[in-house]
Amino acid sequence: MAKNANTEKYYTNVQEIRDQGLCVGCGTCFTICPKKAITIQRNHEGFFVPVVDNEVCSECGLCIEVCPGHDVDFDRINKFVFGELPQDRLLGGYLNCYLGYAVDTGVRLAGTSGGLVTALLVFALEENLIDGAVVTRMSHADPLTPEVLIAESKKEILTASKSKYCPVPLNVVVRELLPKDGRYAIVGVPCQIHGLRKLEMVKTELKRKIVLHLGLVCSHIMSFLAIDHLLHKAGVRKHDLAKFQYKNKALRGWPGDVFFMLKNGTERFLSREHRTLIVSFFTPWRCKMCYDQVNEFADLSFGDAWLPEVMHCKEGMSVLISRTKVGERLLQRARDKGVVELQEIPRSKIVQSQRGALFSKKNLLGARFAISRLLGTNVPEYNVELPRPRRREYLSAFLEYTNTHIPYNAITGFLLKHTPLSILSLYKSVISSSFIRGKKATLA
C-alpha cells in the first residue's frame, strides 16, 4: 500500500487510480511492476487503462510511485531534471526558443508541422549519438491502432512520422529497454514524459539509457471512438481501410486534413474541421486536468507554429523550446550539418503560438478542479499554485465536463454522430466566447 505524496490518500495499486478517473494511460505502471501483475487494455470508452491481477499483486507501491495520473510534483521533477526550479510559469525551464523545419523536403512534408522530430532522430542515429528511438506509428496490421516500437533504423523512424491523437501506452516499451545496452531517445507527450521522469527516479539506470527526451506539445488526446466518428463522416468502413492519418498535408497543406487510404488504393480526405470540432467531446476529462501544455520536462519541446507570419506556409513550420544542454548541442550539430533550419525567436512567440491551449491549462485548471470536486471527481496533485478562477470560468469548466461525457451515452452519442458541422462550429463559438476576454488579459 502506497501513499500519495501530497495528500493523506493511500492506494493499493494503480487500479484504484484508474477507477477514480485519474489514469492517463501512459503504461509506466506496466514497466515498473516487479510481479508483472499489470496489463494494459483498451476499455469500452476507447482508452488504454491498467488492469491488475490482485492475486499476483504484492502491494509494493511501485506503480503508485511512478504513476503520473494522480501525482506530478513539478518542483521535485524540475530539480531532478534541471537541478533548479524554473522562473517561467508558462513555459517551464528553457535555454532558447526557435522556429524551424527539416531541410529534407520529404521529411518536412511527412511530418505534422516542420518535421523536426523525425529529422533530429535520424540525424542522432546516423551520428551514433543514439542506438535507437522509442516512437509511435500506426500498425500495419491494424491501421487504426498505434504501435510503440524501438526504432533502430532510418526507415523505422520515418514510419513514425506525424502525430497520433489517440491513446498510446508509450512507456510499456521501456521494459524492453531495461536489459538493453546502448543509448536511446524517446518521443512522447507530457503525461508520458511525466511518467518516464518519475520512473527514472526509481530506475536510476534509465538516465544512462534514455539520453534524449523529445517532447511533443499537447493539449489533448482523443478516444478511439473519435476515429469511429471520423470514419462515419467520411463514409469509410473499417474493413476497407488500409491507412489512416489524423493530419495529412497533401490536400491543403499544413495543418493537414484527415486522410484515409482504402485497400483498393482509393484516397479520401475529410476536412480538418471535422477533427477539430469534435476535440472537446472525445478528449478525456483527465486531459482537461493537465497542467503541462509545452512538455516542461523534455530536453526539447516541439509544437505547431500557430503564428500569423508563418501560417501561410503549407509545408509546415515548428516552434521549438530547447531546455537542456544535451538538447541544445543536438540542435546546433544538426543545424551545422544542414539537417535543420532554425531561427531563434523570443519567448513571447512561443507563448503566442500556443496562447489558447496555454491559457486553458494554466489559468482554467483551478475552475476545472473546483467543478471536479463539486461533482465528486478526484483531481491530480501538481504542487503548483493555481490562479483563482473567475465566475465565467466555472461555467466554462462545467460545460467542458459535460462535453467529455456526451459520446459515451447512447442517446447523446447518437446525436453527436449526426450533428452537422455547422452546428458544432456554432456551439464551439458560443462556449469559447464566455472567457475569451479573460484569455487576452491574463496570459503573460
C-alpha positions as CSV (number, residue, x, y, z in Angstrom):
1,M,0.0,0.0,0.0
2,A,1.4,3.4,-1.0
3,K,0.6,7.0,-0.1
4,N,0.0,9.9,-2.5
5,A,3.0,12.2,-1.8
6,N,0.8,15.3,-1.4
7,T,-2.3,14.0,0.3
8,E,-3.3,11.5,3.0
9,K,-4.8,9.2,0.4
10,Y,-3.5,5.7,0.3
11,Y,-3.7,3.4,-2.7
12,T,-3.2,-0.3,-3.0
13,N,-2.3,-0.2,-6.7
14,V,-3.0,1.7,-9.9
15,Q,-6.3,0.1,-10.5
16,E,-7.7,2.4,-7.8
17,I,-6.3,5.4,-9.6
18,R,-7.9,4.1,-12.8
19,D,-11.3,3.7,-11.1
20,Q,-11.0,7.3,-9.8
21,G,-10.7,8.6,-13.4
22,L,-7.1,9.8,-12.9
23,C,-5.3,7.3,-15.2
24,V,-3.5,8.9,-18.2
25,G,-2.9,5.5,-20.0
26,C,0.9,6.0,-20.2
27,G,1.8,2.5,-19.4
28,T,4.5,3.4,-16.8
29,C,3.0,1.1,-14.2
30,F,3.3,-1.9,-16.6
31,T,7.1,-1.4,-16.8
32,I,7.7,-0.9,-13.1
33,C,5.7,-3.9,-11.7
34,P,8.1,-6.5,-10.4
35,K,5.4,-9.2,-10.3
36,K,4.2,-8.5,-13.9
37,A,0.7,-8.2,-12.4
38,I,-0.4,-5.3,-14.6
39,T,-1.6,-5.5,-18.2
40,I,-2.7,-2.6,-20.3
41,Q,-6.1,-3.0,-22.0
42,R,-8.4,-0.8,-24.1
43,N,-11.7,-0.1,-22.2
44,H,-15.2,0.5,-23.6
45,E,-14.7,4.3,-23.8
46,G,-11.8,3.9,-26.1
47,F,-8.8,4.5,-23.7
48,F,-5.9,2.3,-22.5
49,V,-6.0,1.5,-18.8
50,P,-4.2,-0.8,-16.4
51,V,-5.8,-4.0,-15.3
52,V,-4.2,-5.5,-12.1
53,D,-4.2,-9.2,-11.2
54,N,-4.8,-8.7,-7.5
55,E,-3.9,-12.3,-6.7
56,V,-0.4,-11.6,-8.1
57,C,0.0,-8.0,-6.9
58,S,2.2,-7.8,-3.8
59,E,1.1,-4.2,-3.0
60,C,4.7,-3.0,-3.2
61,G,3.6,0.5,-4.1
62,L,6.0,1.0,-7.0
63,C,3.2,1.5,-9.6
64,I,1.8,4.3,-7.4
65,E,5.2,5.9,-7.0
66,V,5.7,6.2,-10.8
67,C,2.1,6.9,-11.8
68,P,1.7,10.5,-13.3
69,G,-2.1,10.2,-13.2
70,H,-2.6,11.0,-9.5
71,D,0.6,13.0,-8.7
72,V,3.2,15.0,-10.6
73,D,5.3,17.1,-8.2
74,F,6.6,19.8,-10.5
75,D,9.1,21.2,-8.0
76,R,10.6,17.8,-7.4
77,I,10.8,16.8,-11.1
78,N,12.3,20.2,-12.1
79,K,15.0,19.7,-9.5
80,F,15.6,16.2,-10.7
81,V,15.8,17.1,-14.4
82,F,17.3,20.6,-14.4
83,G,18.7,21.0,-10.9
84,E,16.6,24.1,-10.2
85,L,13.1,25.5,-10.3
86,P,12.0,27.4,-13.4
87,Q,11.4,31.1,-13.4
88,D,8.8,30.9,-16.2
89,R,5.3,29.8,-15.1
90,L,4.0,29.2,-18.6
91,L,7.0,27.5,-20.4
92,G,9.0,26.0,-17.6
93,G,12.8,25.9,-17.7
94,Y,14.4,26.6,-21.0
95,L,17.6,27.8,-22.7
96,N,16.4,29.0,-26.1
97,C,13.3,29.2,-28.4
98,Y,13.3,28.6,-32.1
99,L,11.2,28.5,-35.2
100,G,12.4,25.9,-37.7
101,Y,11.9,22.9,-40.1
102,A,13.6,19.9,-41.6
103,V,15.7,20.8,-44.6
104,D,14.8,17.5,-46.3
105,T,11.5,18.4,-48.1
106,G,10.3,14.8,-47.9
107,V,10.8,14.6,-44.2
108,R,9.2,18.0,-43.7
109,L,6.1,17.2,-45.7
110,A,5.7,13.8,-44.0
111,G,5.7,15.5,-40.5
112,T,2.8,17.0,-38.7
113,S,4.4,20.5,-38.8
114,G,8.0,21.1,-39.7
115,G,9.4,17.6,-39.5
116,L,12.0,18.5,-36.9
117,V,11.4,15.5,-34.6
118,T,12.0,13.0,-37.4
119,A,14.9,14.9,-38.8
120,L,16.7,15.1,-35.5
121,L,16.1,11.4,-34.6
122,V,17.5,10.3,-38.0
123,F,20.5,12.6,-37.5
124,A,21.2,11.4,-34.0
125,L,21.0,7.8,-35.1
126,E,23.3,8.3,-38.1
127,E,25.8,10.3,-36.0
128,N,25.9,7.5,-33.4
129,L,24.5,9.7,-30.7
130,I,21.8,7.2,-30.1
131,D,21.3,3.5,-30.8
132,G,17.6,3.7,-31.3
133,A,14.4,5.7,-30.5
134,V,11.1,4.9,-28.9
135,V,8.5,6.1,-31.3
136,T,4.8,5.5,-32.2
137,R,3.4,4.6,-35.6
138,M,0.0,3.2,-36.7
139,S,0.1,-0.6,-37.0
140,H,0.5,-2.1,-40.5
141,A,-1.9,-4.9,-39.4
142,D,-4.5,-2.6,-38.0
143,P,-4.2,1.0,-39.3
144,L,-6.4,2.3,-36.5
145,T,-4.2,1.0,-33.7
146,P,-1.0,2.7,-32.5
147,E,2.2,0.6,-32.2
148,V,5.1,1.6,-30.0
149,L,8.5,0.4,-31.2
150,I,12.2,0.9,-30.6
151,A,13.2,2.2,-34.0
152,E,16.8,1.3,-34.8
153,S,17.0,2.4,-38.5
154,K,16.1,5.5,-40.5
155,K,13.4,3.5,-42.2
156,E,11.7,2.7,-38.9
157,I,11.9,6.3,-37.7
158,L,10.3,7.5,-40.9
159,T,7.3,5.2,-40.4
160,A,6.5,7.0,-37.2
161,S,6.2,10.5,-38.7
162,K,3.0,12.5,-37.9
163,S,1.2,13.0,-34.6
164,K,-1.2,10.4,-33.3
165,Y,-4.1,11.9,-31.3
166,C,-5.3,8.6,-30.0
167,P,-4.3,7.0,-26.6
168,V,-0.8,5.4,-26.7
169,P,0.6,3.4,-23.7
170,L,4.1,4.6,-24.8
171,N,6.0,3.7,-21.6
172,V,5.3,-0.1,-21.8
173,V,8.1,-0.4,-24.2
174,V,10.6,0.9,-21.6
175,R,10.5,-2.5,-20.0
176,E,12.3,-3.7,-23.2
177,L,15.0,-1.0,-22.7
178,L,15.9,-2.0,-19.2
179,P,18.0,-5.1,-20.2
180,K,19.5,-3.4,-23.3
181,D,22.8,-1.7,-23.6
182,G,23.1,1.5,-25.5
183,R,21.6,5.0,-25.6
184,Y,18.1,5.8,-26.7
185,A,15.8,8.7,-27.4
186,I,12.1,8.7,-26.6
187,V,9.3,10.8,-28.2
188,G,6.3,11.5,-26.0
189,V,3.5,13.8,-24.9
190,P,3.7,15.5,-21.5
191,C,1.9,12.8,-19.4
192,Q,4.2,10.1,-20.9
193,I,7.3,12.2,-20.2
194,H,6.0,12.8,-16.6
195,G,5.7,9.0,-16.1
196,L,9.1,8.4,-17.6
197,R,10.8,11.0,-15.4
198,K,9.2,9.5,-12.3
199,L,10.3,6.1,-13.5
200,E,13.9,7.4,-13.9
201,M,13.9,8.5,-10.2
202,V,13.2,4.9,-9.3
203,K,15.2,3.1,-12.0
204,T,18.3,5.2,-12.0
205,E,19.9,3.2,-14.7
206,L,17.4,4.6,-17.2
207,K,19.1,8.0,-17.0
208,R,22.1,6.4,-18.7
209,K,20.0,4.6,-21.3
210,I,17.5,7.3,-22.2
211,V,19.7,10.2,-23.2
212,L,17.3,12.3,-25.2
213,H,13.7,13.2,-24.4
214,L,11.8,14.8,-27.3
215,G,8.6,16.3,-26.0
216,L,5.5,17.0,-28.1
217,V,3.4,20.0,-27.2
218,C,0.0,18.5,-26.4
219,S,-3.4,19.9,-25.5
220,H,-5.3,16.6,-25.7
221,I,-5.6,13.1,-26.9
222,M,-8.9,11.7,-28.2
223,S,-10.8,8.4,-27.5
224,F,-10.6,5.7,-30.2
225,L,-14.3,6.4,-30.6
226,A,-13.3,9.6,-32.3
227,I,-11.9,7.5,-35.1
228,D,-15.2,5.8,-35.4
229,H,-16.9,9.2,-35.7
230,L,-14.5,10.3,-38.4
231,L,-15.0,7.1,-40.4
232,H,-18.7,7.6,-40.2
233,K,-18.4,11.2,-41.5
234,A,-16.1,10.0,-44.4
235,G,-18.4,7.1,-45.3
236,V,-15.5,4.6,-44.8
237,R,-15.9,1.2,-43.4
238,K,-13.2,-0.2,-41.1
239,H,-12.6,-3.4,-43.0
240,D,-12.0,-1.3,-46.2
241,L,-9.2,0.8,-44.6
242,A,-5.5,0.4,-45.4
243,K,-4.1,3.6,-43.9
244,F,-5.3,6.4,-41.6
245,Q,-3.8,9.7,-40.6
246,Y,-5.2,12.4,-38.4
247,K,-3.3,15.0,-40.3
248,N,-2.1,14.9,-43.9
249,K,-0.8,17.9,-45.9
250,A,-1.4,16.6,-49.4
251,L,-4.8,18.2,-49.9
252,R,-4.5,21.7,-48.5
253,G,-1.1,21.7,-46.8
254,W,-0.4,22.4,-43.1
255,P,-2.1,21.9,-40.6
256,G,-3.5,19.0,-42.5
257,D,-6.7,17.1,-43.1
258,V,-7.9,13.7,-42.1
259,F,-6.7,11.1,-44.5
260,F,-8.0,7.6,-45.4
261,M,-6.5,5.2,-47.9
262,L,-8.7,2.2,-48.8
263,K,-7.4,-1.2,-49.6
264,N,-8.3,-0.7,-53.3
265,G,-5.9,2.2,-53.5
266,T,-8.6,5.0,-53.3
267,E,-7.6,8.1,-51.2
268,R,-10.2,10.1,-49.3
269,F,-9.8,13.3,-47.3
270,L,-12.1,14.7,-44.6
271,S,-11.7,18.4,-43.8
272,R,-9.7,19.2,-40.7
273,E,-12.8,20.9,-39.2
274,H,-14.4,17.5,-38.7
275,R,-11.4,16.7,-36.4
276,T,-11.0,20.0,-34.6
277,L,-14.7,20.4,-33.8
278,I,-15.1,17.1,-32.0
279,V,-12.0,17.5,-29.8
280,S,-14.0,18.9,-26.8
281,F,-16.2,15.8,-26.8
282,F,-13.7,13.0,-27.3
283,T,-11.0,14.4,-25.1
284,P,-11.0,12.7,-21.7
285,W,-11.6,14.8,-18.6
286,R,-8.2,13.7,-17.2
287,C,-6.6,15.6,-20.1
288,K,-8.6,18.7,-19.1
289,M,-6.9,18.4,-15.7
290,C,-3.4,18.5,-17.1
291,Y,-1.1,21.4,-16.1
292,D,1.6,20.9,-18.8
293,Q,1.0,22.1,-22.4
294,V,4.6,22.5,-23.6
295,N,6.2,19.4,-22.2
296,E,8.2,21.1,-19.5
297,F,10.4,18.1,-18.5
298,A,11.7,17.2,-22.0
299,D,15.1,18.1,-23.4
300,L,13.5,19.6,-26.5
301,S,9.8,20.5,-26.9
302,F,8.2,20.7,-30.3
303,G,4.9,22.2,-31.5
304,D,2.9,23.7,-34.4
305,A,3.8,27.2,-35.3
306,W,0.5,28.9,-34.9
307,L,2.0,32.3,-35.7
308,P,0.4,34.8,-38.2
309,E,3.7,35.4,-40.1
310,V,4.2,31.7,-41.0
311,M,0.7,30.2,-41.1
312,H,0.6,30.6,-44.9
313,C,3.5,28.1,-45.1
314,K,1.8,25.0,-46.4
315,E,4.9,22.8,-45.9
316,G,4.7,23.4,-42.2
317,M,6.8,25.1,-39.5
318,S,7.6,24.1,-35.9
319,V,8.2,26.1,-32.8
320,L,10.9,24.5,-30.6
321,I,11.9,25.0,-27.0
322,S,15.5,24.0,-26.0
323,R,15.6,23.1,-22.3
324,T,18.9,21.2,-21.6
325,K,22.5,21.4,-22.8
326,V,22.0,17.9,-24.3
327,G,19.1,19.1,-26.4
328,E,20.9,22.4,-27.4
329,R,24.0,20.6,-28.5
330,L,22.0,18.3,-30.8
331,L,20.2,21.3,-32.4
332,Q,23.5,23.1,-33.1
333,R,25.1,20.0,-34.6
334,A,22.1,19.3,-36.8
335,R,22.0,22.9,-37.9
336,D,25.7,23.0,-38.7
337,K,25.4,19.8,-40.8
338,G,22.5,21.4,-42.7
339,V,19.9,18.9,-41.4
340,V,17.5,21.5,-39.9
341,E,16.9,25.2,-40.4
342,L,16.5,27.2,-37.2
343,Q,15.7,30.8,-36.4
344,E,16.0,32.0,-32.8
345,I,12.8,33.7,-31.6
346,P,11.8,35.4,-28.4
347,R,9.9,33.6,-25.7
348,S,6.8,35.7,-26.4
349,K,6.5,34.0,-29.8
350,I,6.2,30.6,-28.2
351,V,3.5,31.9,-25.9
352,Q,1.7,33.5,-28.9
353,S,1.9,30.2,-30.9
354,Q,0.3,28.3,-28.0
355,R,-1.8,31.0,-26.5
356,G,-5.2,29.3,-26.3
357,A,-4.0,26.0,-25.0
358,L,-1.6,27.6,-22.6
359,F,-4.3,29.7,-21.1
360,S,-6.6,26.7,-20.9
361,K,-4.0,24.6,-19.0
362,K,-2.5,27.2,-16.7
363,N,-5.4,29.5,-16.0
364,L,-8.5,27.3,-16.2
365,L,-7.3,24.4,-14.1
366,G,-8.5,25.9,-10.8
367,A,-12.0,26.1,-12.2
368,R,-11.8,22.5,-13.5
369,F,-10.6,21.3,-10.2
370,A,-13.4,23.0,-8.4
371,I,-16.0,21.5,-10.7
372,S,-14.4,18.1,-10.3
373,R,-14.6,18.3,-6.5
374,L,-18.1,19.6,-6.6
375,L,-19.2,16.6,-8.8
376,G,-17.3,14.1,-6.6
377,T,-14.5,13.5,-9.1
378,N,-10.9,13.2,-8.0
379,V,-8.1,15.6,-9.1
380,P,-4.4,15.1,-9.6
381,E,-1.7,16.8,-7.4
382,Y,0.9,19.1,-9.0
383,N,2.4,21.0,-6.1
384,V,1.8,24.3,-8.0
385,E,-0.2,27.4,-7.2
386,L,-3.2,27.8,-9.4
387,P,-4.8,31.2,-10.3
388,R,-8.1,31.9,-8.6
389,P,-10.9,31.2,-11.1
390,R,-13.3,33.8,-12.4
391,R,-17.0,33.2,-12.4
392,R,-17.3,32.7,-16.1
393,E,-14.5,30.1,-15.9
394,Y,-16.6,27.9,-13.6
395,L,-19.4,27.8,-16.2
396,S,-16.8,27.1,-18.9
397,A,-15.4,24.2,-16.9
398,F,-18.8,22.7,-16.2
399,L,-19.6,22.8,-19.9
400,E,-16.3,21.1,-20.7
401,Y,-17.0,18.4,-18.1
402,T,-20.5,17.8,-19.7
403,N,-19.0,17.7,-23.2
404,T,-16.5,15.0,-22.3
405,H,-19.4,12.6,-21.3
406,I,-21.5,13.1,-24.4
407,P,-20.0,10.4,-26.6
408,Y,-20.5,7.6,-24.0
409,N,-24.2,7.9,-23.6
410,A,-26.3,6.1,-26.2
411,I,-28.6,9.0,-26.9
412,T,-26.2,11.9,-26.8
413,G,-23.6,9.9,-28.6
414,F,-26.0,9.2,-31.4
415,L,-27.0,12.9,-31.6
416,L,-23.3,13.9,-31.8
417,K,-22.6,11.4,-34.5
418,H,-25.4,13.0,-36.7
419,T,-24.9,16.7,-35.8
420,P,-23.9,18.8,-38.9
421,L,-20.6,20.5,-38.9
422,S,-22.2,24.0,-38.9
423,I,-24.0,23.3,-35.7
424,L,-20.8,22.0,-34.0
425,S,-19.0,25.2,-35.2
426,L,-21.7,27.4,-33.7
427,Y,-21.7,25.5,-30.4
428,K,-17.9,25.9,-30.1
429,S,-18.0,29.6,-30.8
430,V,-20.7,30.2,-28.1
431,I,-18.7,28.3,-25.5
432,S,-15.4,30.0,-26.4
433,S,-16.9,33.5,-26.2
434,S,-17.6,33.0,-22.5
435,F,-14.0,33.5,-21.5
436,I,-12.1,34.9,-24.5
437,R,-11.6,38.4,-23.0
438,G,-10.1,36.9,-19.9
439,K,-7.7,34.9,-22.0
440,K,-6.3,38.0,-23.6
441,A,-6.0,39.8,-20.3
442,T,-4.3,37.2,-18.1
443,L,-1.9,35.2,-20.2
444,A,1.6,36.7,-20.0
